[in-house]
């Protein structure tokens, strides 16, 4: 969390509250995910809307 805080120029406590879900920040979530080699949607799936796949249409 300290590395994320340094990269964004914010306090480590700010990063912690976002990582624990008490607050939301796309910027912080993106940085955390990026440093872990994933996406915010994969790391925090409950915080993002899931796009529904279109139903197959049969003629």
Backbone as numpy.savetxt, mean C-alpha at the origin, in Angstrom:
# Nx Ny Nz CAx CAy CAz Cx Cy Cz
11.05 0.17 8.53 10.23 1.36 8.53 11.09 2.62 8.53
12.26 2.50 9.14 13.15 3.66 9.19 13.60 4.06 7.79
13.88 3.09 6.93 14.30 3.38 5.57 13.20 4.06 4.77
11.99 3.63 4.97 10.84 4.25 4.29 10.69 5.69 4.77
10.80 5.88 6.07 10.68 7.23 6.63 11.76 8.15 6.07
12.99 7.66 6.01 14.08 8.48 5.45 13.84 8.81 3.99
13.41 7.81 3.22 13.17 8.02 1.78 12.10 9.07 1.53
11.11 9.14 2.41 9.99 10.07 2.23 10.16 11.36 3.01
11.17 11.41 3.89 11.38 12.60 4.69 10.31 12.82 5.74
9.79 11.72 6.30 8.75 11.80 7.33 9.22 11.01 8.55
8.45 11.09 9.63 8.83 10.39 10.84 8.54 8.89 10.71
9.33 8.11 11.46 9.12 6.67 11.45 7.76 6.32 12.04
7.29 7.11 12.99 5.98 6.83 13.58 4.86 7.02 12.56
5.04 7.96 11.63 4.04 8.15 10.57 3.97 6.92 9.68
5.12 6.36 9.37 5.16 5.14 8.55 4.52 3.98 9.30
4.81 3.88 10.58 4.27 2.80 11.39 2.75 2.82 11.45
2.16 4.00 11.67 0.70 4.05 11.77 0.03 3.70 10.43
0.68 4.03 9.32 0.13 3.65 8.01 0.28 2.14 7.82
1.46 1.60 8.15 1.68 0.16 7.95 0.74 -0.68 8.80
0.34 -0.17 9.96 -0.57 -0.90 10.84 -2.04 -0.65 10.51
-2.32 0.24 9.58 -3.69 0.46 9.14 -4.45 1.51 9.94
-3.80 2.20 10.85 -4.49 3.24 11.62 -4.74 4.48 10.78
-3.88 4.73 9.81 -4.05 5.83 8.87 -3.75 5.28 7.49
-4.18 6.03 6.48 -3.92 5.61 5.10 -3.16 6.69 4.36
-2.19 6.26 3.60 -1.42 7.15 2.75 -0.90 6.34 1.58
-1.40 6.66 0.39 -0.95 5.93 -0.78 0.56 6.10 -0.97
1.05 7.30 -0.69 2.48 7.58 -0.84 3.32 6.67 0.06
2.92 6.53 1.30 3.66 5.68 2.24 3.49 4.21 1.87
2.27 3.80 1.57 2.03 2.41 1.18 2.83 2.05 -0.07
2.92 2.96 -1.02 3.69 2.71 -2.24 5.17 2.55 -1.95
5.69 3.37 -1.06 7.12 3.29 -0.71 7.42 1.99 0.03
6.56 1.62 0.96 6.76 0.35 1.69 6.76 -0.80 0.70
5.75 -0.83 -0.16 5.64 -1.91 -1.13 6.84 -1.92 -2.08
7.23 -0.76 -2.54 8.37 -0.68 -3.45 9.64 -1.22 -2.84
9.88 -0.89 -1.58 11.08 -1.39 -0.91 11.01 -2.89 -0.65
9.81 -3.44 -0.64 9.64 -4.88 -0.47 9.51 -5.62 -1.80
9.54 -4.87 -2.90 9.46 -5.48 -4.23 8.09 -5.97 -4.61
7.07 -5.29 -4.15 5.70 -5.67 -4.48 4.88 -4.41 -4.75
3.57 -4.55 -4.85 2.70 -3.40 -5.08 1.87 -3.13 -3.83
1.39 -1.90 -3.68 0.52 -1.62 -2.53 -0.73 -2.50 -2.53
-1.26 -2.80 -3.70 -2.47 -3.62 -3.80 -2.21 -5.04 -3.30
-1.02 -5.58 -3.56 -0.70 -6.92 -3.10 -0.37 -6.93 -1.61
0.30 -5.89 -1.14 0.70 -5.83 0.25 -0.44 -5.47 1.19
-1.34 -4.60 0.72 -2.47 -4.15 1.53 -3.78 -4.38 0.77
-4.14 -5.62 0.46 -5.31 -5.86 -0.39 -6.62 -5.36 0.20
-6.72 -5.30 1.52 -7.96 -4.85 2.15 -8.16 -3.35 2.03
-7.14 -2.63 1.58 -7.22 -1.17 1.46 -7.51 -0.70 0.04
-7.62 -1.64 -0.88 -7.86 -1.29 -2.28 -9.07 -2.05 -2.80
-9.86 -1.38 -3.63 -11.00 -2.03 -4.25 -10.50 -3.06 -5.24
-11.14 -4.20 -5.23 -10.80 -5.25 -6.18 -11.65 -5.04 -7.42
-10.97 -4.98 -8.57 -11.72 -4.83 -9.81 -12.34 -6.17 -10.17
-13.63 -6.13 -10.45 -14.30 -7.35 -10.82 -14.03 -7.67 -12.27
-13.83 -8.97 -12.52 -13.64 -9.40 -13.90 -14.99 -9.42 -14.59
-15.01 -8.99 -15.86 -16.30 -9.03 -16.57 -16.78 -10.46 -16.75
-18.08 -10.65 -16.62 -18.66 -11.98 -16.79 -18.58 -12.38 -18.26
-18.34 -13.67 -18.49 -18.32 -14.15 -19.87 -19.72 -14.11 -20.42
-19.84 -13.57 -21.62 -21.16 -13.47 -22.24 -21.27 -14.55 -23.31
-22.34 -15.27 -23.27 -22.59 -16.30 -24.26 -23.69 -15.82 -25.20
-23.43 -15.94 -26.50 -24.44 -15.52 -27.50 -25.45 -16.59 -27.76
